[in-house]
Amino acid sequence: IAPLHGKQRLFVLAGGKSRPTKGGLMVIDPVTGAMIAEHPFRSRIYESVNGSCPVVVGSTVMLTSSYSTGTVGVSISESGKATQTWKARKLGLEFSNAIAVDGNLYMVDGIRDRGGAIVCIEPATGKQLGRTEIDWTETVTLRGEERALDFGLGTGSLLHLGKDQFLCLTDNGHLLRLKCTPTDAKVVDRVSLFHAGETWTPLVLSHG
């Protein structure tokens, strides 16, 4: 739920069919259930994922999906007309959500269990303000043997702590504390929580 033209609206990204492409954004009045606006958005590939929530900044809604679907900005007018204003084909999230901070959108752009980057974009235009690749090598013990393995953010999740501070949970079980500006991201601290290749649950912060 987010404000749009002075009224609270419910924004839903539905799955739908891939051939023909159906599903996408639904903007709903949460009081009456009336449909305010719609915009189609779905991968042509059946084995795709519409798993990332819409993010609203002003009158622009960001929709994203992986599997070469990409990310789009959709402008919603007061009359309910939905217009796609930009598209970034190479930028796409699978399960994690983008985060709006000070009018910009921060997100993790990565491939499962591989390197990834913290990306900041301008929601109204889709312009990429900054991109910081984050990866590292770490010695782990597997079956009693020490090995040096390469790690990255993968399809990680972000959580905003306030100001320029973020937490990032990678899809292989690392927790990173980050300091992010629109043009740069720096790793402040990092810890390995567990080795699990499908760590996709969003972070939650409760009383510190």
C-alpha positions in Angstrom: 0.0 0.0 0.0 1.3 3.4 -1.0 0.0 6.9 -1.7 -0.8 7.8 -5.3 -2.1 11.3 -6.2 -3.1 11.9 -2.5 -4.9 8.6 -1.9 -3.8 5.3 -0.5 -3.7 2.5 -3.1 -2.9 -1.2 -3.1 -0.3 -2.2 -5.7 -0.2 -5.9 -6.7 2.1 -7.7 -9.1 0.3 -10.8 -10.3 1.8 -13.8 -12.0 -0.5 -14.8 -14.9 0.2 -16.6 -18.1 3.2 -16.3 -20.3 1.8 -17.3 -23.7 0.1 -14.9 -24.4 1.8 -12.7 -21.8 -0.8 -11.8 -19.1 -0.6 -10.7 -15.5 1.2 -7.7 -14.2 0.4 -4.6 -12.2 -3.0 -4.0 -10.6 -3.6 -0.7 -8.7 -6.6 -1.2 -6.4 -8.7 1.0 -4.1 -8.2 -0.9 -0.8 -11.5 0.4 0.6 -13.8 -0.5 -2.2 -11.8 -3.1 -4.1 -12.2 -1.1 -7.3 -9.5 -1.4 -10.0 -7.8 2.0 -10.5 -5.2 1.0 -13.1 -3.6 -2.0 -14.8 -0.4 -2.6 -16.7 0.7 -6.0 -18.3 4.1 -7.3 -17.1 5.2 -10.9 -17.4 8.1 -12.9 -18.8 7.5 -14.8 -22.0 9.3 -17.7 -20.3 6.9 -19.9 -18.3 9.6 -20.9 -15.7 9.9 -17.3 -14.6 9.3 -15.5 -11.3 7.1 -12.5 -10.6 8.4 -12.5 -7.0 9.4 -8.9 -6.4 6.9 -6.4 -5.0 6.1 -3.2 -6.9 7.9 -0.1 -5.5 6.1 3.2 -5.7 7.9 6.6 -5.8 5.6 9.5 -6.5 3.5 8.5 -9.5 6.0 6.0 -10.8 5.8 2.3 -10.1 8.8 0.1 -10.6 8.2 -3.5 -11.7 11.0 -6.1 -12.1 11.5 -9.7 -12.9 14.4 -11.9 -13.8 15.0 -14.4 -16.7 15.8 -11.5 -19.1 12.4 -9.8 -18.4 14.1 -6.7 -17.0 12.8 -3.7 -15.0 10.3 -1.1 -16.1 9.0 2.2 -14.8 5.2 2.8 -15.1 3.7 6.2 -14.6 0.1 6.3 -13.3 -2.0 9.4 -14.1 -4.8 10.8 -11.9 -7.3 9.3 -14.4 -5.8 5.8 -14.0 -3.9 5.7 -17.3 -0.7 3.5 -17.0 2.2 4.4 -19.2 5.5 2.6 -19.4 8.2 5.4 -19.3 11.4 3.3 -19.3 12.8 -0.2 -19.4 16.1 -1.7 -18.3 16.3 -5.1 -19.9 19.6 -6.2 -18.2 18.4 -5.3 -14.7 16.0 -7.7 -13.1 15.2 -9.0 -9.6 14.0 -12.5 -8.9 12.7 -12.6 -5.2 14.2 -9.6 -3.5 12.7 -6.1 -3.4 14.0 -2.7 -4.4 14.1 -0.1 -1.6 13.1 3.6 -2.0 15.4 5.9 0.0 15.5 9.7 -0.5 13.8 9.5 -3.9 16.1 6.8 -5.3 15.8 3.1 -5.7 18.4 0.7 -4.2 18.5 -3.0 -5.2 20.7 -6.1 -5.5 21.3 -7.1 -9.1 22.8 -10.5 -9.3 22.5 -14.1 -10.4 21.8 -16.9 -8.0 24.8 -18.1 -6.1 27.1 -15.8 -8.1 28.5 -12.3 -7.9 26.2 -9.4 -7.7 26.0 -5.6 -7.4 24.4 -2.9 -5.4 22.6 -0.7 -7.9 20.9 2.7 -7.4 18.6 4.1 -10.1 16.4 7.1 -10.6 12.8 5.9 -10.5 11.3 8.5 -12.9 13.8 7.8 -15.7 15.5 4.5 -14.9 18.9 6.2 -15.1 21.5 4.1 -13.3 23.2 6.4 -10.7 25.7 3.9 -9.4 26.7 0.2 -9.6 29.1 -1.5 -7.1 30.1 -5.1 -7.7 30.7 -6.9 -4.4 32.5 -10.3 -4.2 35.1 -11.9 -2.0 37.1 -15.1 -1.4 36.6 -17.0 1.9 38.1 -20.1 3.3 35.4 -22.6 4.4 35.6 -26.2 5.7 33.7 -28.7 3.6 33.7 -32.4 4.7 36.7 -31.7 6.9 38.7 -30.0 4.2 39.5 -26.3 4.0 38.8 -24.7 0.6 39.0 -21.2 -0.7 35.6 -20.3 -2.3 34.4 -17.2 -4.2 31.2 -15.6 -2.9 29.0 -12.7 -4.0 25.6 -11.1 -3.3 23.7 -13.3 -5.7 20.0 -12.7 -5.5 20.4 -11.1 -2.1 17.9 -9.1 0.0 18.4 -5.5 1.2 17.1 -3.9 4.4 17.4 -0.1 5.0 18.5 0.7 8.6 18.3 4.5 8.2 20.4 7.2 6.6 23.1 5.5 4.4 23.1 2.2 6.4 21.8 -1.1 4.9 21.9 -4.8 5.7 22.2 -7.4 2.8 21.5 -11.1 3.2 23.1 -13.0 0.3 21.5 -16.0 -1.2 24.2 -18.2 0.2 23.9 -17.2 3.8 26.2 -14.2 4.4 25.1 -11.1 6.2 26.7 -7.8 5.1 26.4 -4.4 6.6 26.7 -1.7 3.9 27.1 2.0 3.6 25.4 3.1 0.4 25.2 6.4 -1.5 23.5 6.8 -4.9 27.0 6.4 -6.6 28.8 3.9 -4.3 28.4 1.0 -1.8 31.0 0.0 0.8 31.1 -3.2 2.9 31.4 -2.2 6.6 31.2 -5.7 8.1 30.4 -9.2 7.0 29.6 -12.5 8.7 28.8 -16.0 7.5 25.6 -17.2 9.1 25.3 -20.5 7.3 26.0 -22.1 4.0 22.7 -22.4 2.2 22.3 -21.8 -1.5 18.6 -20.8 -1.4 18.6 -18.1 1.3 15.7 -16.0 -0.1 13.7 -14.9 2.9 13.7 -11.1 3.3 15.4 -9.6 6.3 13.4 -8.4 9.3 14.8 -6.0 12.0 13.1 -6.1 15.5 14.4 -3.9 18.4 18.0 -4.0 17.1 
